[in-house]
Amino acid sequence: MTGGIMRLAIFVICLMTCHSALAYEPDDLLKMFDYKNGDRPWETHVPSEINGTFEDALERDICRRCYACAGTAEDSLAIPFHRLRATCMQGYGAKMVIPRGHPSWKSLVVDSPEHGGLFEKTHMVRGIPEHYYEPGPGFETKYFLVPFDDYEIPTYFPAAAPIYLQYWKQLFLEHNEIDEDYFKRHVRVIGAEVRHNSRDSSSFTAFIVHYYFHVGWARVALQDFVPVEWSDSSIEETLATADEGQYLATLKNAFGRRPDLHIRIVVQKIDPIGDIASPRVVAALIHESSELLWFNIDRHLKIDRRSGKLFLETWGTVDDAANKCITSKVWLHEGVIGEIQDVACRIY
């Protein structure tokens, strides 16, 4: 009985995810270039103009479940969420966004106080506030907006983000040998976070930048990882004593020459191109290579980790019952498609 249920489950999953051996015409392929959340998802977001005060937030009905915190040791005595751990979200003057908790884009946006703020459940303030771009029903977690270049980005870490973003940007410019103008035209930061981790009985803090690299119609979501603190006494002392002008160089030296730490700065390599092949050209290349090839623009548009070149991964089903599929890559800047390779449709 169990085996029958498993076979049925595999069959249902295959019906949902497996493509049969269909032939795709160029017009069919052109329809696959539509992104699920739009060509420029960062352009649509919650209005960020100040529309109230922090004092108003404490009195309004939409903030009944918000609790003021002082940002001091006294906060440890408060239990605003019963048994759930709480974090005092302090903005130190940064914009604070307080969602209404229903499908409305009219969030309360205020200047946070210089000291203190609002309690939030600790498990809710991890990662980045993606609902800044896609607000949804029931989302009530507060977050902050901090300036970067000529726009604002959402974060739960308003004190650290503006500082570390500048260090990351300098690392990115140097690593990819690009200028400020290219960066502004092809890189869009959508969020930043501070993450605390532990490894081998040591602890470290990393700054994570979430961003898009976009050229023409193509865009790829990327993350960079920059360790900024380490419990190792020598590194901690070195960073603590470095002045602002030397902090970046000190950071690179500290984490670039210590293979024993098993952690390093990770900044994505990009190929600084200005244009790529058009969707119509790419569709023609794919069709000429094989009528079986198809792609999902949201999952198969990628960047080569070593060269930084953009490519579109394509797949095709030759014989699903025999688990025979094919794959190939379209290199977008060069406008060429690679050789077709035989692969398994599924790996059990």
ROBA-632232 format. One record per residue (C-alpha): chain; residue in three letters; z, x, y. Coordinates in pm, whole numbers, plus 50000, padded with zeros to 5 digits. Layout:
<sites>
{"A","ALA",{Z,X,Y}}
...
</sites>
This chain:
<sites>
{"A","MET",{50000,50000,50000}}
{"A","THR",{50090,50280,50235}}
{"A","GLY",{49759,50456,50169}}
{"A","GLY",{49570,50134,50243}}
{"A","ILE",{49749,50090,50574}}
{"A","MET",{49673,50453,50669}}
{"A","ARG",{49303,50413,50585}}
{"A","LEU",{49294,50093,50790}}
{"A","ALA",{49463,50273,51082}}
{"A","ILE",{49209,50558,51067}}
{"A","PHE",{48927,50303,51057}}
{"A","VAL",{49063,50118,51362}}
{"A","ILE",{49114,50444,51555}}
{"A","CYS",{48758,50548,51472}}
{"A","LEU",{48625,50215,51597}}
{"A","MET",{48807,50280,51925}}
{"A","THR",{48721,50647,51976}}
{"A","CYS",{48430,50758,51757}}
{"A","HIS",{48072,50738,51884}}
{"A","SER",{47811,50647,51627}}
{"A","ALA",{47482,50834,51604}}
{"A","LEU",{47327,50669,51909}}
{"A","ALA",{47044,50799,52124}}
{"A","TYR",{47114,50826,52496}}
{"A","GLU",{46845,50799,52761}}
{"A","PRO",{46870,50979,53099}}
{"A","ASP",{46966,50651,53272}}
{"A","ASP",{47251,50605,53022}}
{"A","LEU",{47376,50955,53100}}
{"A","LEU",{47361,50897,53476}}
{"A","LYS",{47607,50609,53441}}
{"A","MET",{47857,50851,53285}}
{"A","PHE",{47898,51039,53616}}
{"A","ASP",{48125,50769,53760}}
{"A","TYR",{48484,50892,53778}}
{"A","LYS",{48756,50650,53676}}
{"A","ASN",{48951,50701,54001}}
{"A","GLY",{48663,50777,54236}}
{"A","ASP",{48480,51087,54359}}
{"A","ARG",{48755,51187,54606}}
{"A","PRO",{49082,51039,54477}}
{"A","TRP",{49286,51226,54741}}
{"A","GLU",{49118,51038,55026}}
{"A","THR",{49287,50709,54933}}
{"A","HIS",{49663,50705,54961}}
{"A","VAL",{49964,50521,55095}}
{"A","PRO",{49963,50500,55478}}
{"A","SER",{50190,50776,55604}}
{"A","GLU",{50257,50675,55964}}
{"A","ILE",{50624,50645,56059}}
{"A","ASN",{50711,50273,56060}}
{"A","GLY",{51090,50271,56071}}
{"A","THR",{51405,50476,56088}}
{"A","PHE",{51635,50610,55821}}
{"A","GLU",{51914,50389,55954}}
{"A","ASP",{51687,50085,55912}}
{"A","ALA",{51627,50183,55548}}
{"A","LEU",{51996,50149,55471}}
{"A","GLU",{52004,49795,55606}}
{"A","ARG",{51675,49646,55485}}
{"A","ASP",{51650,49433,55174}}
{"A","ILE",{51389,49662,55020}}
{"A","CYS",{51650,49933,55002}}
{"A","ARG",{51939,49743,54844}}
{"A","ARG",{51941,49985,54552}}
{"A","CYS",{51919,50292,54772}}
{"A","TYR",{52244,50474,54828}}
{"A","ALA",{52322,50713,55108}}
{"A","CYS",{52437,51060,55006}}
{"A","ALA",{52593,51329,55222}}
{"A","GLY",{52443,51634,55053}}
{"A","THR",{52790,51780,54999}}
{"A","ALA",{53039,51819,54717}}
{"A","GLU",{53156,51465,54786}}
{"A","ASP",{52835,51335,54626}}
{"A","SER",{52966,51437,54284}}
{"A","LEU",{53229,51166,54314}}
{"A","ALA",{52967,50892,54357}}
{"A","ILE",{52815,50721,54052}}
{"A","PRO",{52527,50515,54198}}
{"A","PHE",{52335,50467,53872}}
{"A","HIS",{52623,50421,53629}}
{"A","ARG",{52577,50672,53344}}
{"A","LEU",{52243,50810,53468}}
{"A","ARG",{52248,51143,53650}}
{"A","ALA",{52181,51120,54022}}
{"A","THR",{52023,51362,54269}}
{"A","CYS",{52077,51358,54644}}
{"A","MET",{51725,51362,54788}}
{"A","GLN",{51747,51550,55115}}
{"A","GLY",{51440,51585,55334}}
{"A","TYR",{51587,51804,55608}}
{"A","GLY",{51380,51616,55864}}
{"A","ALA",{51064,51572,55651}}
{"A","LYS",{50893,51235,55617}}
{"A","MET",{51051,51019,55347}}
{"A","VAL",{50849,50744,55177}}
{"A","ILE",{51045,50452,55034}}
{"A","PRO",{50819,50226,54823}}
{"A","ARG",{50884,49853,54835}}
{"A","GLY",{50884,49814,54457}}
{"A","HIS",{50595,49567,54434}}
{"A","PRO",{50213,49595,54464}}
{"A","SER",{50213,49665,54836}}
{"A","TRP",{50092,49970,55024}}
{"A","LYS",{50332,49900,55311}}
{"A","SER",{50602,50145,55211}}
{"A","LEU",{50880,50229,55453}}
{"A","VAL",{50807,50572,55604}}
{"A","VAL",{51088,50737,55800}}
{"A","ASP",{51199,51074,55926}}
{"A","SER",{51475,51189,55691}}
{"A","PRO",{51805,51307,55839}}
{"A","GLU",{51866,51679,55880}}
{"A","HIS",{52164,51649,55644}}
{"A","GLY",{52208,51404,55361}}
{"A","GLY",{51963,51148,55229}}
{"A","LEU",{51934,50896,54947}}
{"A","PHE",{52039,50911,54585}}
{"A","GLU",{51769,50894,54318}}
{"A","LYS",{51779,50908,53940}}
{"A","THR",{51741,51274,53842}}
{"A","HIS",{51486,51208,53567}}
{"A","MET",{51259,51032,53819}}
{"A","VAL",{51218,51326,54057}}
{"A","ARG",{51020,51559,53833}}
{"A","GLY",{50656,51654,53860}}
{"A","ILE",{50470,51519,54163}}
{"A","PRO",{50472,51169,54323}}
{"A","GLU",{50133,51053,54193}}
{"A","HIS",{50198,50703,54325}}
{"A","TYR",{50123,50835,54672}}
{"A","TYR",{49757,50807,54565}}
{"A","GLU",{49786,50520,54316}}
{"A","PRO",{50069,50286,54417}}
{"A","GLY",{50163,50038,54149}}
{"A","PRO",{50403,49752,54080}}
{"A","GLY",{50765,49841,54020}}
{"A","PHE",{50742,50196,54153}}
{"A","GLU",{51053,50255,54363}}
{"A","THR",{51111,50629,54349}}
{"A","LYS",{51146,50786,54692}}
{"A","TYR",{50952,51101,54782}}
{"A","PHE",{50861,51320,55077}}
{"A","LEU",{50547,51424,55263}}
{"A","VAL",{50510,51780,55390}}
{"A","PRO",{50229,51929,55601}}
{"A","PHE",{49978,52166,55449}}
{"A","ASP",{49672,52287,55644}}
{"A","ASP",{49551,51971,55823}}
{"A","TYR",{49687,51707,55585}}
{"A","GLU",{50006,51602,55405}}
{"A","ILE",{50100,51630,55040}}
{"A","PRO",{50366,51441,54842}}
{"A","THR",{50657,51625,54683}}
{"A","TYR",{51016,51583,54570}}
{"A","PHE",{51097,51929,54711}}
{"A","PRO",{51050,51915,55090}}
{"A","ALA",{51250,52230,55167}}
{"A","ALA",{51082,52468,54922}}
{"A","ALA",{50726,52329,54914}}
{"A","PRO",{50608,52428,55266}}
{"A","ILE",{50733,52785,55218}}
{"A","TYR",{50600,52846,54867}}
{"A","LEU",{50269,52674,54941}}
{"A","GLN",{50186,52947,55190}}
{"A","TYR",{50269,53220,54936}}
{"A","TRP",{50055,53046,54674}}
{"A","LYS",{49765,53003,54915}}
{"A","GLN",{49765,53373,54998}}
{"A","LEU",{49771,53459,54627}}
{"A","PHE",{49481,53219,54569}}
{"A","LEU",{49270,53362,54851}}
{"A","GLU",{49327,53720,54733}}
{"A","HIS",{49275,53645,54364}}
{"A","ASN",{48943,53469,54424}}
{"A","GLU",{48826,53681,54718}}
{"A","ILE",{48747,53378,54933}}
{"A","ASP",{48806,53306,55300}}
{"A","GLU",{48997,53029,55474}}
{"A","ASP",{48683,52825,55540}}
{"A","TYR",{48578,52811,55174}}
{"A","PHE",{48932,52721,55072}}
{"A","LYS",{48944,52426,55312}}
{"A","ARG",{48605,52295,55200}}
{"A","HIS",{48656,52322,54823}}
{"A","VAL",{49029,52317,54742}}
{"A","ARG",{49247,52010,54788}}
{"A","VAL",{49619,52027,54709}}
{"A","ILE",{49758,51695,54585}}
{"A","GLY",{50119,51785,54511}}
{"A","ALA",{50376,52061,54463}}
{"A","GLU",{50691,52087,54252}}
{"A","VAL",{50975,52322,54174}}
{"A","ARG",{51057,52353,53806}}
{"A","HIS",{51368,52511,53656}}
{"A","ASN",{51332,52660,53307}}
{"A","SER",{51522,52878,53066}}
{"A","ARG",{51392,53131,52816}}
{"A","ASP",{51557,53398,52602}}
{"A","SER",{51904,53326,52746}}
{"A","SER",{51766,53374,53099}}
{"A","SER",{51668,53115,53356}}
{"A","PHE",{51387,53112,53608}}
{"A","THR",{51243,52888,53875}}
{"A","ALA",{50870,52831,53912}}
{"A","PHE",{50662,52673,54185}}
{"A","ILE",{50379,52455,54051}}
{"A","VAL",{50081,52362,54267}}
{"A","HIS",{49860,52068,54165}}
{"A","TYR",{49514,52070,54320}}
{"A","TYR",{49145,51992,54283}}
{"A","PHE",{48863,52244,54298}}
{"A","HIS",{48555,52050,54403}}
{"A","VAL",{48191,52141,54461}}
{"A","GLY",{47932,51872,54531}}
{"A","TRP",{47989,51582,54291}}
{"A","ALA",{48205,51787,54052}}
{"A","ARG",{48583,51818,54069}}
{"A","VAL",{48839,51967,53833}}
{"A","ALA",{49215,51908,53841}}
{"A","LEU",{49408,52237,53813}}
{"A","GLN",{49764,52368,53822}}
{"A","ASP",{49889,52712,53924}}
{"A","PHE",{50223,52859,53821}}
{"A","VAL",{50416,53097,54044}}
{"A","PRO",{50763,53217,53932}}
{"A","VAL",{50979,53251,54240}}
{"A","GLU",{51329,53317,54105}}
{"A","TRP",{51467,53483,53793}}
{"A","SER",{51820,53524,53665}}
{"A","ASP",{51749,53890,53585}}
{"A","SER",{51985,54067,53825}}
{"A","SER",{51740,54337,53934}}
{"A","ILE",{51466,54089,54024}}
{"A","GLU",{51706,53848,54190}}
{"A","GLU",{51845,54125,54409}}
{"A","THR",{51498,54257,54493}}
{"A","LEU",{51371,53917,54606}}
{"A","ALA",{51690,53837,54794}}
{"A","THR",{51666,54154,55003}}
{"A","ALA",{51290,54135,55073}}
{"A","ASP",{51203,54033,55427}}
{"A","GLU",{50958,53748,55488}}
{"A","GLY",{50661,53977,55548}}
{"A","GLN",{50713,54164,55221}}
{"A","TYR",{50821,53873,55000}}
{"A","LEU",{50474,53811,54854}}
{"A","ALA",{50417,54176,54765}}
{"A","THR",{50766,54196,54617}}
{"A","LEU",{50702,53882,54414}}
{"A","LYS",{50379,54020,54268}}
{"A","ASN",{50541,54348,54181}}
{"A","ALA",{50843,54183,54022}}
{"A","PHE",{50645,53958,53789}}
{"A","GLY",{50333,54168,53749}}
{"A","ARG",{50495,54478,53599}}
{"A","ARG",{50746,54328,53359}}
{"A","PRO",{50570,54229,53033}}
{"A","ASP",{50911,54196,52871}}
{"A","LEU",{50974,53884,53079}}
{"A","HIS",{50699,53693,52893}}
{"A","ILE",{50617,53511,53213}}
{"A","ARG",{50367,53582,53485}}
{"A","ILE",{50199,53445,53793}}
{"A","VAL",{49911,53218,53690}}
{"A","VAL",{49650,53152,53959}}
{"A","GLN",{49322,52997,53846}}
{"A","LYS",{49003,53199,53882}}
{"A","ILE",{48722,53006,54054}}
{"A","ASP",{48358,53093,54105}}
{"A","PRO",{48310,53048,54483}}
{"A","ILE",{47978,52866,54473}}
{"A","GLY",{47838,52632,54734}}
{"A","ASP",{47624,52396,54528}}
{"A","ILE",{47558,52281,54173}}
{"A","ALA",{47284,52103,53980}}
{"A","SER",{47249,51734,54066}}
{"A","PRO",{47353,51461,53820}}
{"A","ARG",{46988,51378,53758}}
{"A","VAL",{46907,51740,53670}}
{"A","VAL",{47213,51763,53442}}
{"A","ALA",{47121,51437,53270}}
{"A","ALA",{46767,51565,53209}}
{"A","LEU",{46900,51892,53062}}
{"A","ILE",{47129,51706,52824}}
{"A","HIS",{46859,51462,52714}}
{"A","GLU",{46605,51738,52655}}
{"A","SER",{46856,51930,52445}}
{"A","SER",{46946,51635,52222}}
{"A","GLU",{46935,51258,52254}}
{"A","LEU",{47268,51242,52069}}
{"A","LEU",{47468,51421,52339}}
{"A","TRP",{47702,51232,52571}}
{"A","PHE",{48012,51310,52782}}
{"A","ASN",{48315,51164,52955}}
{"A","ILE",{48323,51284,53316}}
{"A","ASP",{48703,51247,53341}}
{"A","ARG",{48775,51461,53031}}
{"A","HIS",{48477,51689,52975}}
{"A","LEU",{48421,51845,53319}}
{"A","LYS",{48605,52179,53301}}
{"A","ILE",{48632,52531,53439}}
{"A","ASP",{48602,52853,53241}}
{"A","ARG",{48942,53021,53263}}
{"A","ARG",{48802,53375,53284}}
{"A","SER",{48488,53342,53498}}
{"A","GLY",{48591,53036,53700}}
{"A","LYS",{48251,52876,53639}}
{"A","LEU",{48222,52498,53622}}
{"A","PHE",{48074,52345,53309}}
{"A","LEU",{48028,52003,53153}}
{"A","GLU",{48114,51971,52786}}
{"A","THR",{47886,51740,52586}}
{"A","TRP",{47929,51592,52240}}
{"A","GLY",{47714,51409,51989}}
{"A","THR",{47759,51242,51651}}
{"A","VAL",{47513,51337,51378}}
{"A","ASP",{47681,51172,51079}}
{"A","ASP",{48021,51019,51139}}
{"A","ALA",{48085,50944,50771}}
{"A","ALA",{48018,51309,50687}}
{"A","ASN",{48225,51426,50987}}
{"A","LYS",{47928,51608,51140}}
{"A","CYS",{47903,51636,51518}}
{"A","ILE",{47744,51868,51775}}
{"A","THR",{47854,52008,52110}}
{"A","SER",{47708,52205,52400}}
{"A","LYS",{47797,52313,52754}}
{"A","VAL",{47603,52257,53076}}
{"A","TRP",{47672,52536,53329}}
{"A","LEU",{47655,52354,53659}}
{"A","HIS",{47582,52632,53909}}
{"A","GLU",{47305,52787,53702}}
{"A","GLY",{47169,52449,53592}}
{"A","VAL",{47129,52552,53228}}
{"A","ILE",{47254,52415,52899}}
{"A","GLY",{47386,52633,52617}}
{"A","GLU",{47291,52630,52253}}
{"A","ILE",{47397,52335,52044}}
{"A","GLN",{47677,52412,51799}}
{"A","ASP",{47773,52222,51485}}
{"A","VAL",{48134,52103,51484}}
{"A","ALA",{48355,51858,51301}}
{"A","CYS",{48394,51514,51459}}
{"A","ARG",{48759,51502,51360}}
{"A","ILE",{49015,51756,51242}}
{"A","TYR",{49264,51614,50994}}
</sites>
